[in-house]
Amino acid sequence: MATKFKVSPITRRRLAVFKANRRARVSLWVFLALFVVSLGAELIANDKPLVMRYDGQWYVPLLVDYPETEFGGFLPTTADYHDPFVQAQIAEHGWALWPPIPFSYQTLDMQMMRPSPAPPDGRHWLGTDDQGRDVTARVIYGFRLSVAFALVLTAGSLVMGVLVGGIQGYFGGRTDLIGQRFTEIWSGLPVLFLLIILASFVQPGFWWLLGIMLLFSWLGLVDVVRAEFLRARNLEYVRAARAMGLPPRLIMWRHVLPNAMVATLTFVPFLFTGAITTLTALDFLGFGLPPGSPSLGELVAQGKNNLHAPWLGITAFVSLSLMLSLLVFIGEGLRDAFDPRHVRHAATPVPAAGSPTSPARSQTDA
């Protein structure tokens, strides 16, 4: 028989506090909706049809690369579905279902009638950049890439920060002293300059940047986790577990970590925004993702280099400000939800009007 999942009273109060914050609640739903939509970017913006019917046969160019000879061409290379010849063949022998935006983030529109960067029109909703690529498609793919990068970096930073801070705080003494000196020296290194220097030796990529940034991003969590472990290690239930012979790893995992995660989780959304900002800054300076990647920082750089095309800078500003504002509002909601003062106020019932403890009754009696 399936067991019913039970939510503790303190968790219900935290959820109530978060739901009461309308700005945080709406921001969470908007951000989740945007992220879910970006996960299906290939279904929204792609230079290949989603599905085709040609000479009585079904084709799925979105998943399979078909040669041009399959559609009456002469070249054995992958078919270019924007080629007028291929489009004429498909229209004559069948049909094709295109995504709403018939361009991918790296597609060069070779049929443009205006020089690049071109302003927004019915063909390119947000215009094109200086290479003739659709800005709308690059924003969708760039949003997904930025959020995925920040998610992986935040998860890795959370694991490393909790591990190092927990060991320092629980054992204390010499372990804490050595750990503090190491983190002080490590945090004093100029991260941005190191990334720029290393980028001159190694071709930067998604996982390379992630690994380098992970070496430094966990430092912000160590002090928070260490303080919580230092506070909790001398509590009575922890001392009782230690007296019963429970090994330190189980005490840290079962008894100390749940309390330390309360303060740690409130820091996670701001670490998330920091990861997105750092990636954008590196891409803006040209030391981030490889050229051609769907990067919001590269879009900012194009807006700076093409002041006569204001739609590039406006699009980059709106995209980044919207993303970061939503994350900050979500972080504020989580901070209030895990704040004991807000939880206590949410749990305190409001006295009814006319009751002996109501403010109106007290003022009347006075």
Stockholm file with secondary structure:
# STOCKHOLM 1.0

chainA/1-366         MATKFKVSPITRRRLAVFKANRRARVSLWVFLALFVVSLGAELIANDKPLVMRYDGQWYVPLLVDYPETEFGGFLPTTADYHDPFVQAQIAEHGWALWPPIPFSYQTLDMQMMRPSPAPPDGRHWLGTDDQGRDVTARVIYGFRLSVAFALVLTAGSLVMGVLVGGIQGYFGGRTDLIGQRFTEIWSGLPVLFLLIILASFVQPGFWWLLGIMLLFSWLGLVDVVRAEFLRARNLEYVRAARAMGLPPRLIMWRHVLPNAMVATLTFVPFLFTGAITTLTALDFLGFGLPPGSPSLGELVAQGKNNLHAPWLGITAFVSLSLMLSLLVFIGEGLRDAFDPRHVRHAATPVPAAGSPTSPARSQTDA
#=GR chainA/1-366 SS CCCCCCCCHHHHHHHHHHHHCHHHHHHHHHHHHHHHHHHTHHHHBCSSCSEEEETTEEECTTTSCCBGGGGTCSCCSBCCTTSHHHHHHHHHHEEEECCSBCCCTTCBCTTCSSCSSCCCCSSSTTCBCTTSBBHHHHHHHHHHHHHHHHHHHHHHHHHHHHHHHHHHHHHCHHHHHHHHHHHHHHHTSCHHHHHHHHHTTSCCCHHHHHHHHHHHHTHHHHHHHHHHHHHHTTSHHHHHHHHTTCCHHHHIIIIIHHHHHHHHHTTHHHHHHHHHHHHHHHHHHTCSSCTTSCCHHHHHHHHHHCTTCHHHHHHHHHHHHHHHHHHHHHHHHHHHHHCHHHHHHHHSCCCCTTSTTSHHHHHHHC
#=GC SS_cons         CCCCCCCCHHHHHHHHHHHHCHHHHHHHHHHHHHHHHHHTHHHHBCSSCSEEEETTEEECTTTSCCBGGGGTCSCCSBCCTTSHHHHHHHHHHEEEECCSBCCCTTCBCTTCSSCSSCCCCSSSTTCBCTTSBBHHHHHHHHHHHHHHHHHHHHHHHHHHHHHHHHHHHHHCHHHHHHHHHHHHHHHTSCHHHHHHHHHTTSCCCHHHHHHHHHHHHTHHHHHHHHHHHHHHTTSHHHHHHHHTTCCHHHHIIIIIHHHHHHHHHTTHHHHHHHHHHHHHHHHHHTCSSCTTSCCHHHHHHHHHHCTTCHHHHHHHHHHHHHHHHHHHHHHHHHHHHHCHHHHHHHHSCCCCTTSTTSHHHHHHHC
//
